[in-house]
Amino acid sequence: MTLTFADDTAAETIDGILEALRALPAQIPELKGYVVGADVGKSDGNSTVGIVADFDDWAGYEAYRDHPAHVAVGVEMIAPVLTGRGAVQHELP
């Protein structure tokens, strides 16, 4: 998933979002792998944050998607600064 934040989003706000996202694996056991990072700013037009989440199955993804801690980060922290989002769900062959 990629998240694009408003240009005037403070670095402290982004850091807080990253911290909150990185805390989710301790709260959501269905997350089997979780990598969160901010764009390093080497190319114009990139998203602000990238997330790769791994699950054993679709039920694990749905548990993550609907988990109150995940929803709270999205609603309380991300939504106020979000200007764009991209996502792909895929299955390994």
C-alpha positions as CSV (number, residue, x, y, z in Angstrom):
1,M,0.0,0.0,0.0
2,T,1.1,3.5,-0.6
3,L,-0.1,6.6,1.2
4,T,0.3,10.2,0.0
5,F,0.0,13.0,2.5
6,A,-0.7,16.7,2.1
7,D,2.5,18.6,1.2
8,D,2.3,20.6,4.4
9,T,2.2,17.6,6.7
10,A,4.7,18.1,9.4
11,A,7.6,15.7,9.8
12,E,6.5,15.1,13.4
13,T,3.1,14.0,12.1
14,I,4.6,11.6,9.7
15,D,6.9,10.2,12.4
16,G,3.9,9.7,14.6
17,I,2.0,7.8,11.9
18,L,5.1,5.6,11.2
19,E,5.4,4.8,14.9
20,A,1.7,4.0,15.2
21,L,1.8,1.7,12.2
22,R,5.0,0.0,13.3
23,A,3.3,-0.8,16.7
24,L,0.4,-2.7,15.0
25,P,2.2,-6.1,14.7
26,A,2.4,-6.4,18.5
27,Q,-1.4,-5.8,18.6
28,I,-2.5,-7.9,15.6
29,P,-1.2,-11.5,15.6
30,E,-2.5,-12.1,12.1
31,L,0.3,-9.9,10.7
32,K,3.0,-12.3,9.7
33,G,5.3,-9.7,8.1
34,Y,5.0,-5.9,8.2
35,V,7.3,-3.3,6.7
36,V,6.5,0.4,7.0
37,G,8.7,3.1,5.6
38,A,8.7,6.8,4.6
39,D,9.8,7.8,1.1
40,V,13.4,9.0,1.1
41,G,12.7,11.9,-1.2
42,K,14.9,11.0,-4.2
43,S,12.2,11.4,-6.8
44,D,9.4,13.9,-7.3
45,G,5.8,12.6,-7.2
46,N,6.4,9.6,-4.9
47,S,4.0,8.7,-2.2
48,T,4.8,9.6,1.4
49,V,4.7,6.1,3.1
50,G,4.8,2.6,1.8
51,I,3.5,-0.5,3.7
52,V,3.9,-4.2,2.9
53,A,1.9,-6.6,5.0
54,D,1.9,-10.4,4.8
55,F,-0.8,-12.7,6.1
56,D,-1.3,-16.5,6.1
57,D,-4.7,-16.2,4.5
58,W,-7.5,-13.8,3.6
59,A,-9.0,-14.2,7.0
60,G,-5.8,-12.8,8.5
61,Y,-6.0,-9.8,6.1
62,E,-9.6,-9.2,7.1
63,A,-8.7,-9.4,10.8
64,Y,-6.0,-6.7,10.2
65,R,-8.2,-4.6,8.1
66,D,-11.0,-4.5,10.7
67,H,-8.9,-4.5,13.8
68,P,-9.7,-1.5,16.1
69,A,-6.1,-0.5,16.5
70,H,-5.6,-0.4,12.7
71,V,-8.8,1.4,12.1
72,A,-7.9,4.0,14.8
73,V,-4.6,4.8,13.1
74,G,-6.4,5.2,9.8
75,V,-9.2,7.4,11.1
76,E,-7.4,9.4,13.8
77,M,-4.0,9.9,12.3
78,I,-3.9,9.2,8.5
79,A,-7.2,10.4,7.3
80,P,-6.7,14.1,8.3
81,V,-3.5,14.3,6.1
82,L,-4.3,11.8,3.4
83,T,-4.5,13.0,-0.2
84,G,-4.0,9.7,-2.0
85,R,-3.9,5.9,-1.5
86,G,-2.9,2.9,-3.6
87,A,-3.2,-0.7,-2.7
88,V,-2.8,-4.2,-4.2
89,Q,-3.8,-7.5,-2.6
90,H,-2.3,-10.5,-4.2
91,E,-1.7,-14.2,-3.6
92,L,1.6,-16.0,-4.1
93,P,1.6,-18.6,-6.8
